[in-house]
Amino acid sequence: MCYDAQWAEFSFIVLFYSFQINYYESERNEKLHGTIFLKDVTSVIEAEHQAVPTLKAGEVGFFFNVRNSPRLYMNRVFDL
């Protein structure tokens, strides 16, 4: 799971055969929320730890940003 700028939770699926990442509103992939086309990604960088309202006490994760034109996706990956 990852989060957008408003820290809404999404499930991401990487589709290697079509070079894209689809993200969904739930883990059951019921409703496609958007697509990131890997050919349009200009950078992927590690990001500073950020306050996320949905974190449980002691929960940590890896933060990273994915930039394409014109968006910046701020993400956090954690163990399920």
C-alpha positions as CSV (number, residue, x, y, z in Angstrom):
1,M,0.0,0.0,0.0
2,C,1.0,3.6,-0.7
3,Y,-0.4,7.0,-0.1
4,D,-1.1,10.1,-2.2
5,A,-0.5,13.7,-1.2
6,Q,-3.6,13.6,1.0
7,W,-2.4,10.3,2.5
8,A,-5.2,8.2,1.1
9,E,-4.4,4.5,0.9
10,F,-4.1,2.8,-2.4
11,S,-2.9,-0.6,-3.7
12,F,-0.3,-0.6,-6.5
13,I,0.2,-3.3,-9.1
14,V,3.2,-3.1,-11.4
15,L,2.4,-4.4,-14.9
16,F,5.8,-5.2,-16.4
17,Y,4.5,-6.3,-19.7
18,S,2.8,-3.0,-20.4
19,F,5.4,-0.8,-18.5
20,Q,2.8,0.8,-16.1
21,I,1.7,0.9,-12.5
22,N,-2.0,0.8,-11.8
23,Y,-3.3,1.9,-8.5
24,Y,-6.6,0.9,-6.9
25,E,-8.7,2.1,-4.0
26,S,-8.6,-1.3,-2.3
27,E,-6.5,-4.4,-2.2
28,R,-9.3,-6.3,-4.1
29,N,-8.6,-4.2,-7.2
30,E,-12.3,-3.3,-7.6
31,K,-11.9,0.3,-8.9
32,L,-8.9,1.6,-10.9
33,H,-8.0,5.0,-9.5
34,G,-5.2,5.8,-11.9
35,T,-2.2,4.7,-13.9
36,I,1.5,5.8,-13.9
37,F,3.2,5.1,-17.2
38,L,6.8,4.1,-16.6
39,K,7.9,5.7,-19.8
40,D,6.8,9.1,-18.4
41,V,8.6,8.7,-15.0
42,T,11.5,11.2,-14.8
43,S,12.8,10.4,-11.3
44,V,12.4,8.1,-8.3
45,I,14.1,9.3,-5.2
46,E,14.1,8.4,-1.5
47,A,12.1,10.9,0.5
48,E,12.3,12.2,4.1
49,H,10.1,10.5,6.7
50,Q,6.7,12.3,6.8
51,A,3.9,12.3,9.3
52,V,1.0,10.1,8.2
53,P,-2.2,10.2,10.2
54,T,-3.0,6.6,9.6
55,L,0.2,5.2,11.1
56,K,0.0,3.0,14.1
57,A,2.4,3.6,17.0
58,G,5.8,2.3,16.1
59,E,4.9,1.6,12.5
60,V,7.6,2.6,10.0
61,G,8.1,2.4,6.3
62,F,10.2,3.5,3.3
63,F,9.2,6.8,1.8
64,F,9.9,7.6,-1.9
65,N,8.7,10.0,-4.5
66,V,7.9,9.2,-8.2
67,R,7.9,12.2,-10.5
68,N,6.4,12.4,-14.0
69,S,5.1,15.3,-15.9
70,P,3.1,17.0,-14.3
71,R,2.7,15.0,-11.1
72,L,4.7,14.1,-8.0
73,Y,3.5,10.9,-6.3
74,M,4.6,10.8,-2.6
75,N,4.6,7.2,-1.5
76,R,5.2,5.0,1.6
77,V,5.7,1.3,1.4
78,F,5.3,-0.9,4.5
79,D,5.0,-4.5,5.4
80,L,1.5,-5.9,5.5
